[in-house]
Every structure is written in structure tokens, then in C-alpha cells.
């Protein structure tokens, strides 16, 4: 792991992610989980990410701590998604925004480092329900919790 940084310095935390990743396969958005990457149309790459779909990629890779990642996610708060994953809009709409879930920061918890909930589509009332034909062919919500 790289040198420790002030966990409240978002710029330093993002830089820490960038420095410690192979530029070909990852981005500074690795404070997102595999589930969240899939919601905006990105593949998250490695098998380990899909085996841990609710844990941020930079945490899975050991680049930043759960607590550092929670600080970033708390400041970023939202990200772009395809509303079609939520059964809204049409499959080409890419202007939905979803709320990032907090992480479980209790080190004694079996879900330590995982998101507490699935991302929530904001302003869903602005997106019409998908027509049945489009809804039938849409990609399902990735890694949706029961």
C-alpha cells in the first residue's frame, strides 16, 4: 500500500488510487463497486471484483482502506447510471443519477467494506416507465440484492 495520506484529503485519496493502479485496466472511479460500475455501463475487469460486487474496487485491491473509501464516497455522493437498469426511460438514456450507499465500516461485521444498500435512482419520477418491449430486452439490475 502507498504512503498513508490524510483520510479527509479527497484529492490525495484519489491520487493514491491513480498511482497504485495499472492505467490500462482501472480508473480513479475505483471508489465504486463492481455493481456500481455495471450500472453506468463499465465492466470492472477482474474476477475478484465480481466475487465482491458490493465492495469498492480500490478496497478489494488493498489500495485504500474502507474508511478512506467511505470518505470519498460521502463527498462524491452520486454517480451517473443508465435508468434502464431501474426499468425507467429507454435503453439509450444515460443521464440518470444514483445515490451511492454508505459502506459498512464496522470491522467486526461480516459485511465490513460492503455497501449497505443497492444504489438508489434519484429523481426517478422524471423517467417514464419503460415500454414492455424495451423492458423485456433490458439488462437486469446487476448484483441486485433480494
Contact map, one row per residue, 1 for C-alpha under 8 A:
11100000000000000001000000000000000000000000000000000000000001110000000000000000000000000000000000000000000000000000000000000000000000000000000000
11110000000000010001000000000000000000000000000000000000000000100000000000000000000000000000000000000000000000000000000000000000000000000000000000
11111000000000000000000000000000000000000000000000000000000000000000000000000000000000000000000000000000000000000000000000000000000000000000000000
01111100000000000000000000000000000000000000000000000000000000000000000000000000000000000000000000000000000000000000000000000000000000000000000000
00111110100110000000000000000000000000000000000000000000000000000000000000000000000000000000000000000000000000000000000000000000000000000000000000
00011111100110000000000000000000000000000000000000000000000000000000000000000000000000000000000000000000000000000000000000000000000000000000000000
00001111110010000000000000000000000000000000000000000000000000000011001000000000000000000000000000000000000000000000000000000000000000000000000000
00000111110000000000000000000000000000000000000000000000000000000001001000000000000000000000000000000000000000000000000000000000000000000000000000
00001111111110000000000000000000000000000000000000000000000000000000000000000000000000000000000000000000000000000000000000000000000000000000000000
00000011111111000000000000000000000000000000000000000000000000000000001100000000000000000000000000000000000000000000000000000000000000000000000000
00000000111111100000000000000000000000000000000000000000000000000000000000000000000000000000000000000000000000000000000000000000000000000000000000
00001100111111110000000000000000000000000000000000000000000000000000000000000000000000000000000000000000000000000000000000000000000000000000000000
00001110111111111000000000000000000000000000000000000000000000010001000100000000000000000000000000000000000000000000000000000000000000000000000000
00000000011111111100000000010000000000000000000000000000000000000000000000000000000000000000000000000000000000000000000000000000000000000000000000
00000000001111111110000000010000000000000000000000000000000000000000000000000000000000000000000000000000000000000000000000000000000000000000000000
01000000000111111111000000000000000000000000000000000000000000110000000000000000000000000000000000000000000000000000000000000000000000000000000000
00000000000011111111100000110100000000000000000000000000010000110000000000000000000000000000000000000000000000000000000000000000000000000000000000
00000000000001111111101000110000000000000000000000000000000000000000000000000000000000000000000000000000000000000000000000000000000000000000000000
00000000000000111111100000000000000000000000000000000000000000000000000000000000000000000000000000000000000000000000000000000000000000000000000000
11000000000000011111110000000000000000000000000000000000000000100000000000000000000000000000000000000000000000000000000000000000000000000000000000
00000000000000001111111011100000000000000000000000000000000000000000000000000000000000000000000000000000000000000000000000000000000000000000000000
00000000000000000001111111000000000000000000000000000000000000000000000000000000000000000000000000000000000000000000000000000000000000000000000000
00000000000000000100111111100000000000000000000000000000000000000000000000000000000000000000000000000000000000000000000000000000000000000000000000
00000000000000000000011111000000000000000000000000000000000000000000000000000000000000000000000000000000000000000000000000000000000000000000000000
00000000000000000000111111100000000000000000100000000000000000000000000000000000000000000000000000000000000000000000000000000000000000000000000000
00000000000000000000111111111100000000000001000000000000000000000000000000000000000000000000000000000000000000000000000000000000000000000000000000
00000000000000001100101011111100000000000000000000000000000000000000000000000000000000000000000000000000000000000000000000000000000000000000000000
00000000000001101100000001111110000000000000000000000000000000000000000000000000000000000000000000000000000000000000000000000000000000000000000000
00000000000000000000000001111111000000000000000000000000000000000000000000000000000000000000000000000000000000000000000000000000000000000000000000
00000000000000001000000001111111100000000000000000000001110000000000000000000000000000000000000000000000000000000000000000000000000000000000000000
00000000000000000000000000011111100000000000000000000001111000000000100110000000000000000000000000000000000000000000000000000000000000000000000000
00000000000000000000000000001111110110000000000000000011100000000000000010000000000000000000000000000000000000000000000000000000000000000000000000
00000000000000000000000000000111111110000000000010001111100000000000000000000000000000000000000000000000000000000000000000000000000000000000000000
00000000000000000000000000000001111111000011000011011111100000000000000000000000000000000000000000000000000000000000000000000000000000000000000000
00000000000000000000000000000000111111100000000001001100000000000000000000000000000000000000000000000000000000000000000000000000000000000000011000
00000000000000000000000000000001111111110000000000000000000000000000000000000000000000000000000000000000000000000000001000000000000000000000000000
00000000000000000000000000000001111111111111000000000000000000000000000000000000000000000000000000000000000000000000000000000000000000000000000000
00000000000000000000000000000000011111111111000000000000000000000000000000000000000000000000000000000000000000000000000000000000000000000000010000
00000000000000000000000000000000001111111100000000000000000000000000000000000000110010000000000000000000000000000000000000000000000000000000110000
00000000000000000000000000000000000111111100000000000000000000000000000000000001110000000000010000000000000000000000000000000000000000000000000000
00000000000000000000000000000000000011111110000000000000000000000000000000000000110000000000000000000000000000000000000000000000000000000000000000
00000000000000000000000000000000000011111111000000000000000000000000000000000000000000000000000000000000000000000000000000000000000000000000000000
00000000000000000000000000000000010011001111100000000000000000000000000000000000000000000000000000000000000000000000000000000000000000000000000000
00000000000000000000000001000000010011000111110011000000000000000000000000000000000000000000000000000000000000000000000000000000000000000000000000
00000000000000000000000010000000000000000011111010000000000000000000000000000000000000000000000000000000000000000000000000000000000000000000000000
00000000000000000000000000000000000000000001111111000000000000000000000000000000000000000000000000000000000000000000000000000000000000000000000000
00000000000000000000000000000000000000000000111111100000000000000000000000000000000000000000000000000000000000000000000000000000000000000000000000
00000000000000000000000000000000000000000000011111110000000100000000000000000000000000000000000000000000000000000000000000000000000000000000000000
00000000000000000000000000000000110000000001111111111010100100000000000000000000000000000000000000000000000000000000000000000000000000000000000000
00000000000000000000000000000000011000000001011111111000000000000000000000000000000000000000000000000000000000000000000000000000000000000000000000
00000000000000000000000000000000000000000000001111111000000000000000000000000000000000000000000000000000000000000000000000000000000000000000000000
00000000000000000000000000000000010000000000000111111110000100000000000000000000000000000000000000000000000000000000000000000000000000000000000000
00000000000000000000000000000000111000000000000011111111000000000000000000000000000000000000000000000000000000000000000000000000000000000000001000
00000000000000000000000000000000111000000000000000011111000000000000000000000000000000000000000000000000000000000110000000000000000000000000000000
00000000000000000000000000000001110000000000000010011111101100000000000000000000000000000000000000000000000000001110000000000000000000000000000000
00000000000000000000000000000111110000000000000000001111111100000000100000000000000000000000000000000000000000001100000000000000000000000000000000
00000000000000000000000000000111110000000000000010000011111110000000000000000000000000000000000000000000000000000000000000000000000000000000000000
00000000000000001000000000000110000000000000000000000001111111110000100000000000000000000000000000000000000000000000000000000000000000000000000000
00000000000000000000000000000010000000000000000000000011111111111100100000000000000000000000000000000000000000001000000000000000000000000000000000
00000000000000000000000000000000000000000000000110010011111111100000000000000000000000000000000000000000000000000000000000000000000000000000000000
00000000000000000000000000000000000000000000000000000000111111100000000000000000000000000000000000000000000000000000000000000000000000000000000000
10000000000000000000000000000000000000000000000000000000011111111000000000000000000000000000000000000000000000000000000000000000000000000000000000
11000000000000011001000000000000000000000000000000000000011111111000000000000000000000000000000000000000000000000000000000000000000000000000000000
10000000000010011000000000000000000000000000000000000000011001111101100000000000000000000000000000000000000000000000000000000000000000000000000000
00000000000000000000000000000000000000000000000000000000001001111111100000000000000000000000000000000000000000000000000000000000000000000000000000
00000000000000000000000000000000000000000000000000000000001000011111110000000000000000000000000000000010100000001000000000000000000000000000000000
00000010000000000000000000000000000000000000000000000000000000001111111000000000000000000000000000000000100000000000000000000000000000000000000000
00000011000010000000000000000000000000000000000000000000000000011111111100000000000000000000000000000000000000000000000000000000000000000000000000
00000000000000000000000000000010000000000000000000000001011000011111111110000000000000000000000000000000000000000000000000000000000000000000000000
00000000000000000000000000000000000000000000000000000000000000000111111111000000000000000000000000000110100000000000000000000000000000000000000000
00000011010000000000000000000000000000000000000000000000000000000011111111100000000000000000000000000000000000000000000000000000000000000000000000
00000000010010000000000000000010000000000000000000000000000000000001111111110000000000000000000000000000000000000000000000000000000000000000000000
00000000000000000000000000000011000000000000000000000000000000000000111111111000000000000000000000010100000000000000000000000000000000000000000000
00000000000000000000000000000000000000000000000000000000000000000000011111111000000000000000000000010100000000000000000000000000000000000000000000
00000000000000000000000000000000000000000000000000000000000000000000001111111000000000000000000000000000000000000000000000000000000000000000000000
00000000000000000000000000000000000000000000000000000000000000000000000111111110000000000000000000000000000000000000000000000000000000000000000000
00000000000000000000000000000000000000000000000000000000000000000000000011111110000000000000000000110000000000000000000000000000000000000000000000
00000000000000000000000000000000000000000000000000000000000000000000000000011111000000000000000011110000000000000000000000000000000000000000000000
00000000000000000000000000000000000000000000000000000000000000000000000000011111100000000000000011110000000000000000000000000000000000000000000000
00000000000000000000000000000000000000010000000000000000000000000000000000000111110000000000011111000000000000000000000000000000000000000000000000
00000000000000000000000000000000000000111000000000000000000000000000000000000011111000000000011111000000000000000000000000000000000000000000000000
00000000000000000000000000000000000000111000000000000000000000000000000000000001111111000011111100000000000000000000000000000000000000000000000000
00000000000000000000000000000000000000000000000000000000000000000000000000000000111111111110111100000000000000000000000010000010000000000000000000
00000000000000000000000000000000000000000000000000000000000000000000000000000000011111111111100000000000000000000000000000000000010000100110000000
00000000000000000000000000000000000000100000000000000000000000000000000000000000011111110000000000000000000000000000000000000000000000000111110000
00000000000000000000000000000000000000000000000000000000000000000000000000000000011111110000000000000000000000000000000010000000000000000000100000
00000000000000000000000000000000000000000000000000000000000000000000000000000000001111111000000000000000000000000000000000000000110000100100000000
00000000000000000000000000000000000000000000000000000000000000000000000000000000001111111100000000000000000000000000000000010011110000000000000000
00000000000000000000000000000000000000000000000000000000000000000000000000000000001100111110100000000000000000000000000000000011110000000000000000
00000000000000000000000000000000000000000000000000000000000000000000000000000000001100011111100000000000000000000000000000000000010001000000000000
00000000000000000000000000000000000000000000000000000000000000000000000000000000011100001111100000000000000000000000000000000000000001000100000000
00000000000000000000000000000000000000000000000000000000000000000000000000000000010100000111110000000000000000000000000000000000000000000000000000
00000000000000000000000000000000000000000000000000000000000000000000000000000000011100001111111100000000000000000000000000000000000000000000000000
00000000000000000000000000000000000000010000000000000000000000000000000000000001111000000001111100000000000000000000000000000000000000000000000000
00000000000000000000000000000000000000000000000000000000000000000000000000000001111000000000111110000000000000000000000000000000000000000000000000
00000000000000000000000000000000000000000000000000000000000000000000000000000001111000000000111111000000000000000000000011000000000000000000000000
00000000000000000000000000000000000000000000000000000000000000000000000000000111100000000000001111100000000000000000000011100000000000000000000000
00000000000000000000000000000000000000000000000000000000000000000000000000000111100000000000000111110000000000000000001111000000000000000000000000
00000000000000000000000000000000000000000000000000000000000000000000000000001110000000000000000011111000000000000000001111000000000000000000000000
00000000000000000000000000000000000000000000000000000000000000000000000011001110000000000000000001111100000000000000001100000000000000000000000000
00000000000000000000000000000000000000000000000000000000000000000000000000000000000000000000000000111110000000000011111100000000000000000000000000
00000000000000000000000000000000000000000000000000000000000000000000010011000000000000000000000000011111000000000011100000000000000000000000000000
00000000000000000000000000000000000000000000000000000000000000000100010000000000000000000000000000001111100000011111000000000000000000000000000000
00000000000000000000000000000000000000000000000000000000000000000000000000000000000000000000000000000111110010111111000000000000000000000000000000
00000000000000000000000000000000000000000000000000000000000000000110010000000000000000000000000000000011111000011000000000000000000000000000000000
00000000000000000000000000000000000000000000000000000000000000000000000000000000000000000000000000000001111110010000000000000000000000000000000000
00000000000000000000000000000000000000000000000000000000000000000000000000000000000000000000000000000000111110010000000000000000000000000000000000
00000000000000000000000000000000000000000000000000000000000000000000000000000000000000000000000000000000011111010000000000000000000000000000000000
00000000000000000000000000000000000000000000000000000000000000000000000000000000000000000000000000000001011111110000000000000000000000000000000000
00000000000000000000000000000000000000000000000000000000000000000000000000000000000000000000000000000000000111110000000000000000000000000000000000
00000000000000000000000000000000000000000000000000000000000000000000000000000000000000000000000000000001000011111100000000000000000000000000000000
00000000000000000000000000000000000000000000000000000000000000000000000000000000000000000000000000000011111111111100000000000000000000000000000000
00000000000000000000000000000000000000000000000000000011001000000100000000000000000000000000000000000011100000111110000000000000000000000000000000
00000000000000000000000000000000000000000000000000000111000000000000000000000000000000000000000000000011000000111111000000000000000000000000000000
00000000000000000000000000000000000000000000000000000110000000000000000000000000000000000000000000001111000000001111110000000000000000000000000000
00000000000000000000000000000000000000000000000000000000000000000000000000000000000000000000000000001111000000000111110000000000000000000000000000
00000000000000000000000000000000000000000000000000000000000000000000000000000000000000000000000000001100000000000011111000000000000000000000000010
00000000000000000000000000000000000000000000000000000000000000000000000000000000000000000000000000001000000000000011111100000000000000000000000110
00000000000000000000000000000000000100000000000000000000000000000000000000000000000000000000000001111000000000000000111110000000000000000000000000
00000000000000000000000000000000000000000000000000000000000000000000000000000000000000000000000001111000000000000000011111000000000000000000000000
00000000000000000000000000000000000000000000000000000000000000000000000000000000001001000000000111100000000000000000001111110000000000000000000000
00000000000000000000000000000000000000000000000000000000000000000000000000000000000000000000000111100000000000000000000111110000000000000000000000
00000000000000000000000000000000000000000000000000000000000000000000000000000000000000000000000010000000000000000000000011111110000000000000000000
00000000000000000000000000000000000000000000000000000000000000000000000000000000000000010000000000000000000000000000000011111110000000000000000000
00000000000000000000000000000000000000000000000000000000000000000000000000000000000000000000000000000000000000000000000000111111000000000000000000
00000000000000000000000000000000000000000000000000000000000000000000000000000000000000000000000000000000000000000000000000111111000000000000000000
00000000000000000000000000000000000000000000000000000000000000000000000000000000001000011000000000000000000000000000000000111111100000000000000000
00000000000000000000000000000000000000000000000000000000000000000000000000000000000000011000000000000000000000000000000000001111110000000000000000
00000000000000000000000000000000000000000000000000000000000000000000000000000000000000111000000000000000000000000000000000000011111000000000000000
00000000000000000000000000000000000000000000000000000000000000000000000000000000000100111100000000000000000000000000000000000001111101100000000000
00000000000000000000000000000000000000000000000000000000000000000000000000000000000000000000000000000000000000000000000000000000111111100000000000
00000000000000000000000000000000000000000000000000000000000000000000000000000000000000000000000000000000000000000000000000000000011111110000000000
00000000000000000000000000000000000000000000000000000000000000000000000000000000000000000000000000000000000000000000000000000000001111111000000000
00000000000000000000000000000000000000000000000000000000000000000000000000000000000000000110000000000000000000000000000000000000011111111100000000
00000000000000000000000000000000000000000000000000000000000000000000000000000000000100100000000000000000000000000000000000000000011111111100000000
00000000000000000000000000000000000000000000000000000000000000000000000000000000000000000000000000000000000000000000000000000000000111111100000000
00000000000000000000000000000000000000000000000000000000000000000000000000000000000000000000000000000000000000000000000000000000000011111110000000
00000000000000000000000000000000000000000000000000000000000000000000000000000000000110100010000000000000000000000000000000000000000001111111000000
00000000000000000000000000000000000000000000000000000000000000000000000000000000000110000000000000000000000000000000000000000000000000001111100000
00000000000000000000000000000000000000000000000000000000000000000000000000000000000010000000000000000000000000000000000000000000000000000111110000
00000000000000000000000000000000000000100000000000000000000000000000000000000000000011000000000000000000000000000000000000000000000000000011111100
00000000000000000000000000000000001001100000000000000000000000000000000000000000000010000000000000000000000000000000000000000000000000000001111100
00000000000000000000000000000000001000000000000000001000000000000000000000000000000000000000000000000000000000000000000000000000000000000000111110
00000000000000000000000000000000000000000000000000000000000000000000000000000000000000000000000000000000000000000000010000000000000000000000111111
00000000000000000000000000000000000000000000000000000000000000000000000000000000000000000000000000000000000000000000110000000000000000000000001111
00000000000000000000000000000000000000000000000000000000000000000000000000000000000000000000000000000000000000000000000000000000000000000000000111
